[in-house]
Every structure is written in C-alpha cells, then in structure tokens.
Amino acid sequence: MECVTIYLRSIEQDGKKRLSLFDSNRNCGIDDLITEVSQGTKIIWALDCCSGIKSIAKIYSKTGKRNVFCVDPSKAILSKNMRIKLGSDVEGEEAYGIDYVLTDGTKLSVDPVIRIKPPQ
C-alpha cells in the first residue's frame, strides 16, 4: 500500500501567517498544494519539526462531492497527525480544508487539493 505524508509548518510571509505544505512526493506550496496519489493510498497529515502549530483541528471536504474523501480524515491515536485511507474506486480530485491552531492560539484555515492519478 502506498503512503503519502503531507507536512505542515507555520511561516510568516509579508507580515502574514501562512501555511507551508510539502509532501513525500516532493511537492510543496504556501497555503496551497496539489498532492497526486493513487487509489487506495494512505494519506497522513503531520506537523513538521518545530512547525509552530499546536494542533490540526479538522481536515474536511470543501466541495461536498466526496469523490475522493468518502469520510473526513481522522486523528491518529496518541498523535497530532490526521490520516485517511482512500478507497480503491476513488477518482478525480477534491479540494479540502485544513483548520489548524498555532502555538500562540491563532486559528487559521487553508484549502489544498488531493488529485487521484489515473490507473495505469
């Protein structure tokens, strides 16, 4: 089973608090990221070392179409990480939201995308 980890880190850019995202597929972005995965992939959202983030409050589908996220990702037991295992029949892409809390208590939200690679 394929596993992709998406790492989160709080940064400040032009005086504004932003979210740096990078995944184990070597993609990166600020406040936005498109992660390509295969059907049946396990996806983990993890705080980067010294991330400046206290917790991931919620990860959820922004579109409500549910063509990729059949259910919303959930917390891993005894961890700050969130995770989901995609179904073997998912296809297309889905915008999703990440609500997170910084170590200073500030609550922020961003909306990246998960895209399913076409079967080979």
C-alpha positions in Angstrom: 0.0 0.0 0.0 1.3 3.4 -0.9 1.6 6.0 1.8 2.0 9.8 1.3 2.7 12.2 4.1 1.8 15.9 3.9 3.9 18.0 6.3 2.6 21.3 7.7 4.6 24.3 9.0 3.6 27.8 10.0 5.6 30.6 8.4 5.3 34.3 8.2 5.4 36.0 4.8 5.0 39.7 4.3 3.7 40.0 7.9 1.0 37.5 7.3 0.8 34.0 8.9 0.8 31.3 6.2 1.0 27.6 6.0 3.9 25.9 4.2 2.9 22.4 2.9 5.1 19.8 1.4 4.5 16.1 0.7 6.6 13.0 0.4 6.1 13.2 -3.4 8.4 16.3 -3.3 5.6 18.8 -4.0 5.5 22.0 -2.0 3.4 25.2 -1.7 2.4 28.1 0.5 -1.3 27.9 1.6 -2.0 25.7 -1.4 -0.7 22.3 -2.5 -1.9 19.7 -5.1 -0.9 16.2 -4.0 -1.2 13.4 -6.5 -1.9 9.9 -5.1 -3.1 6.5 -6.3 -6.3 4.8 -5.5 -6.1 3.1 -2.1 -3.3 5.4 -0.8 -3.0 6.1 2.9 -2.5 9.9 3.4 -1.1 11.3 6.7 -1.0 15.0 7.6 1.9 15.6 10.0 3.3 18.6 11.8 6.8 19.3 10.6 9.6 19.6 13.3 9.3 23.0 15.1 6.2 23.7 13.0 4.8 26.5 15.1 1.5 24.6 15.0 -0.2 23.4 18.2 -2.8 21.1 16.5 -4.6 20.2 13.4 -8.2 20.9 14.4 -10.0 19.4 11.4 -9.5 18.3 7.8 -12.6 18.1 5.6 -14.0 18.1 2.1 -14.6 21.7 0.8 -16.7 20.7 -2.2 -19.0 18.1 -0.5 -18.7 16.0 -3.7 -16.9 13.2 -1.7 -15.4 11.7 -4.9 -12.1 11.3 -3.0 -12.8 11.8 0.7 -15.6 9.2 1.4 -15.1 10.3 5.0 -13.2 13.1 6.6 -9.6 12.3 7.8 -9.4 11.5 11.5 -6.8 11.8 14.3 -4.3 9.0 14.6 -4.4 7.5 18.1 -2.0 9.2 20.6 -0.8 11.5 17.8 -1.3 15.0 16.5 -1.4 13.6 13.0 -4.5 13.1 10.8 -5.0 10.3 8.4 -7.2 8.7 5.8 -7.1 5.6 3.6 -8.6 6.3 0.2 -10.9 3.8 -1.4 -9.8 1.7 -4.3 -12.5 3.2 -6.5 -12.0 6.9 -5.9 -11.2 9.2 -8.9 -10.8 12.8 -9.8 -9.8 15.5 -7.4 -11.1 17.1 -4.3 -10.5 20.5 -2.6 -10.3 20.1 1.2 -9.9 22.4 4.1 -7.3 22.2 6.9 -8.2 24.1 10.1 -5.3 24.4 12.4 -4.2 26.2 15.6 -0.8 27.9 16.0 1.1 27.7 19.2 0.0 31.2 20.1 -3.7 30.1 19.9 -4.4 31.8 16.4 -6.9 29.7 14.4 -6.3 29.5 10.6 -7.6 27.6 7.6 -6.2 26.7 4.1 -7.7 24.7 1.3 -5.3 22.4 -0.8 -6.3 19.7 -3.3 -5.9 15.9 -3.5 -5.8 14.5 -7.0 -6.1 10.8 -7.9 -3.7 9.6 -10.6 -5.4 7.7 -13.4 -5.0 3.9 -13.1 -2.2 2.6 -15.3 
